[in-house]
Amino acid sequence: MTFRSPVSEYEFLLNHIIGFDRVAATERFSEASDDMVSAILNEAGKMCDEVMAPLQRPGDLNPAYLENGVLRTSPGFAEGWNAIAEGGWIGMSAPQEHGGMGLPMTLTSAVNEMMSGACLSLQLAPLMSQGQIEALDHHASDALKELYLPKLISGEWTGTMNLTEPQAGSDVGALSSKAEPNGDGTYAVSGQKIFITWGDNDFAGNICHLVLARLPDGAPGTKGISLFLVPKYLPDENGVPGKANSLKVVSLEHKLGIHGSPTCVMQYDGATGWLVGKEHGGMAAMFTMMNNARLGVGGQGVGVAEAAYQQALAYATERKQGKTPSGTIADHADVRRMLMEMKADVFASRAILLSCAQAIDMAAATQEPECAARAAFLTPIAKAFGTDTGIRVAETGVQVHGGMGFIEETGAAQFCRDVRVTSIYEGTNGIQAMDLVARKMMDGGEMANRLMDEIEEQAERARQVYPNMAEAVWQACESLREATDWLVAQEDLQNRFAGAVPYLRAFARVLGGHFHLMAAMADQGGAREKLARFYVKRMLPEHAGLLQHAQEGIEGVMALTLEELAN
Ligand SMILES: Cc1cc2nc3c(=O)[nH]c(=O)nc-3n(C[C@H](O)[C@H](O)[C@H](O)COP(=O)(O)OP(=O)(O)OC[C@H]3O[C@@H](n4cnc5c(N)ncnc54)[C@H](O)[C@@H]3O)c2cc1C
């Protein structure tokens, strides 16, 4: 089965659903004309289908490995990286003054999603660089920017991010890596980091690590953390990689999936680093990188869901079993149900992802706090629902294949294994949901309510054409509003946290209904209308149970003691 990038789907979403015309109407993104957007999506799609997709299985079968301390990447990955770099896809949204294209994040998100569907392991490499480019652009000194940004953007060098330590996972503030001033403006960085994605490779001239560490006078917790740029090779006076820095890859993790993506244990022994941002301001700088990566990881989920759906559909329309009109399993009601659910959720999660990216672009172009608040609110939903959709759709894809889904040769199982990590890294989905109900509701639920106003206004407009569908979306939104009010009223945050995951999922379900309804309006009598009816009647109702769960509070969750849990 060959992967085909869903270019026309992005075009539909940009033109009819997420309001990309507003982005293109801004001065900052005025170059993003219809023709340009179409050319970019088609060109990226070609690269994904022809160069990256053929690397998906070889990467799984031939994981990256260490040979005498030298990291060897999967066959074909170096050529794949070169194609990504030469196409300019790493620096699509990077600043033009440093060699980037300055394009909207919405387009980068679409391209990143295609790359993830084609080969998730390789796509992680440009995603890490993109996050680093954004963090340096916002927080680094001009000298660091001038040296590093052009090389990261061109793909000559690659970037990583180093937060996690054995005792500091979700609790980043527990990290123990240290940085001591060298007295010449540089710092000596020491410590061990684990789970570092693309911590090394054999195709870039230098690997640039962004490392969180604590200065001697850094307070405990997240407030005392600083961010350092620590390159594998120290650039000489001409910026050319010279002496090796005091750091190394100790080992590679053996993982459930994404075998082509080396996940490294890194050791820093007084490695020379440069401060990025202010002393003790590391978390602020890192958040720039993490927000970018959160959206990117949401896109990974959607991309793998797309690929798993394509694969399942192709299998279902060929596999003959039982008596059906076409002779294939695709005409069995239960198989068709699975295919419909997969397709409906790929659309919903993609629409949420791109509308979040659109808000990021509007915030960048207009500097309006409202747009930034919208982007911040949608980010955890885009991350968690995108990745949950990836996991569910890939798992359903295995079921569509029957026994062949459990056999590695079909590739259905690889999607399941690869995508599983996406709900874990970049802040687990549980942490995303807590962020949504706590930090993102510090405005008393204002942003949530504004989004819900939009959903209801749109449902009102759709009533004339689709009274039943519009009413269902409107009612679901009202229930969401009630649950939001209940959450906001809970002063004990534990009451919010206990139901945070179901609440986030319910919000995504309602947003999905909203976007499906818009799609139906844009395609009256067409396939999108039929898919919207399926979603609204059969998938949207899930919100009711989720919201009931969300409003039960902490008590029942803690009802069993740890002893009772164990017996
Ligand atoms: C393949 C892979 C690649 C990775 N790449 C990178 C990378 O490039 N750079 C990097 O720095 N890190 C990376 N990570 C690390 C990743 O970000 C962490 O695994 C993740 O943040 C979770 O931390 P943890 O594994 O320590 O789990 P823990 O923090 O121990 O969490 C275990 C469980 O407890 C829950 N939990 C923890 N704290 C709370 C809380 N306060 N409230 C509620 N629930 C909580 C979690 O949601 C989870 O369900 C990677 C991990 C993997 C597996």
Ligand as a Chemical Component Dictionary entry (heavy atoms), coordinates in Angstrom:
data_LIG
# 
_chem_comp.id                   LIG 
_chem_comp.type                 NON-POLYMER 
_chem_comp.pdbx_formal_charge   0 
_chem_comp.three_letter_code    LIG 
# 
loop_
_chem_comp_atom.comp_id 
_chem_comp_atom.atom_id 
_chem_comp_atom.alt_atom_id 
_chem_comp_atom.type_symbol 
_chem_comp_atom.charge 
_chem_comp_atom.model_Cartn_x 
_chem_comp_atom.model_Cartn_y 
_chem_comp_atom.model_Cartn_z 
_chem_comp_atom.pdbx_ordinal 
LIG C1  C1  C 0 10.267 7.981  22.315 1  
LIG C2  C2  C 0 10.410 9.133  23.243 2  
LIG C3  C3  C 0 11.009 10.296 22.808 3  
LIG C4  C4  C 0 11.194 11.369 23.685 4  
LIG N1  N1  N 0 11.853 12.493 23.256 5  
LIG C5  C5  C 0 12.206 13.436 24.160 6  
LIG C6  C6  C 0 13.071 14.511 23.801 7  
LIG O1  O1  O 0 13.485 14.650 22.648 8  
LIG N2  N2  N 0 13.462 15.389 24.774 9  
LIG C7  C7  C 0 13.036 15.281 26.070 10 
LIG O2  O2  O 0 13.416 16.098 26.879 11 
LIG N3  N3  N 0 12.192 14.283 26.433 12 
LIG C8  C8  C 0 11.768 13.354 25.521 13 
LIG N4  N4  N 0 10.949 12.323 25.890 14 
LIG C9  C9  C 0 10.479 12.260 27.268 15 
LIG C10 C10 C 0 9.006  12.541 27.398 16 
LIG O3  O3  O 0 8.746  13.893 27.171 17 
LIG C11 C11 C 0 8.575  12.029 28.782 18 
LIG O4  O4  O 0 8.539  10.624 28.697 19 
LIG C12 C12 C 0 7.229  12.579 29.205 20 
LIG O5  O5  O 0 7.317  13.942 29.462 21 
LIG C13 C13 C 0 6.682  11.870 30.443 22 
LIG O6  O6  O 0 7.634  11.826 31.463 23 
LIG P1  P1  P 0 7.956  10.414 32.152 24 
LIG O7  O7  O 0 8.258  9.431  31.073 25 
LIG O8  O8  O 0 8.976  10.609 33.185 26 
LIG O9  O9  O 0 6.597  9.957  32.804 27 
LIG P2  P2  P 0 6.082  10.406 34.248 28 
LIG O10 O10 O 0 6.243  11.869 34.418 29 
LIG O11 O11 O 0 6.666  9.502  35.266 30 
LIG O12 O12 O 0 4.523  10.085 34.103 31 
LIG C14 C14 C 0 3.952  8.795  34.330 32 
LIG C15 C15 C 0 2.433  8.966  34.401 33 
LIG O13 O13 O 0 2.092  9.838  35.482 34 
LIG C16 C16 C 0 1.339  10.939 35.014 35 
LIG N5  N5  N 0 1.731  12.138 35.753 36 
LIG C17 C17 C 0 2.974  12.577 36.039 37 
LIG N6  N6  N 0 2.913  13.738 36.709 38 
LIG C18 C18 C 0 1.617  14.033 36.860 39 
LIG C19 C19 C 0 0.897  15.107 37.443 40 
LIG N7  N7  N 0 1.526  16.145 38.014 41 
LIG N8  N8  N 0 -0.444 15.057 37.427 42 
LIG C20 C20 C 0 -1.086 14.060 36.830 43 
LIG N9  N9  N 0 -0.481 13.024 36.239 44 
LIG C21 C21 C 0 0.860  13.013 36.251 45 
LIG C22 C22 C 0 1.651  11.040 33.534 46 
LIG O14 O14 O 0 0.603  11.667 32.803 47 
LIG C23 C23 C 0 1.831  9.586  33.142 48 
LIG O15 O15 O 0 0.599  9.003  32.868 49 
LIG C24 C24 C 0 10.704 11.275 25.005 50 
LIG C25 C25 C 0 10.063 10.106 25.434 51 
LIG C26 C26 C 0 9.911  9.052  24.579 52 
LIG C27 C27 C 0 9.247  7.804  25.087 53 
# 
loop_
_chem_comp_bond.comp_id 
_chem_comp_bond.atom_id_1 
_chem_comp_bond.atom_id_2 
_chem_comp_bond.value_order 
_chem_comp_bond.pdbx_ordinal 
LIG C1  C2  SING 1  
LIG C2  C3  SING 2  
LIG C2  C26 DOUB 3  
LIG C3  C4  DOUB 4  
LIG C4  N1  SING 5  
LIG C4  C24 SING 6  
LIG N1  C5  DOUB 7  
LIG C5  C6  SING 8  
LIG C5  C8  SING 9  
LIG C6  O1  DOUB 10 
LIG C6  N2  SING 11 
LIG N2  C7  SING 12 
LIG C7  O2  DOUB 13 
LIG C7  N3  SING 14 
LIG N3  C8  DOUB 15 
LIG C8  N4  SING 16 
LIG N4  C9  SING 17 
LIG N4  C24 SING 18 
LIG C9  C10 SING 19 
LIG C10 O3  SING 20 
LIG C10 C11 SING 21 
LIG C11 O4  SING 22 
LIG C11 C12 SING 23 
LIG C12 O5  SING 24 
LIG C12 C13 SING 25 
LIG C13 O6  SING 26 
LIG O6  P1  SING 27 
LIG P1  O7  DOUB 28 
LIG P1  O8  SING 29 
LIG P1  O9  SING 30 
LIG O9  P2  SING 31 
LIG P2  O10 DOUB 32 
LIG P2  O11 SING 33 
LIG P2  O12 SING 34 
LIG O12 C14 SING 35 
LIG C14 C15 SING 36 
LIG C15 O13 SING 37 
LIG C15 C23 SING 38 
LIG O13 C16 SING 39 
LIG C16 N5  SING 40 
LIG C16 C22 SING 41 
LIG N5  C17 SING 42 
LIG N5  C21 SING 43 
LIG C17 N6  DOUB 44 
LIG N6  C18 SING 45 
LIG C18 C19 SING 46 
LIG C18 C21 DOUB 47 
LIG C19 N7  SING 48 
LIG C19 N8  DOUB 49 
LIG N8  C20 SING 50 
LIG C20 N9  DOUB 51 
LIG N9  C21 SING 52 
LIG C22 O14 SING 53 
LIG C22 C23 SING 54 
LIG C23 O15 SING 55 
LIG C24 C25 DOUB 56 
LIG C25 C26 SING 57 
LIG C26 C27 SING 58 
# 
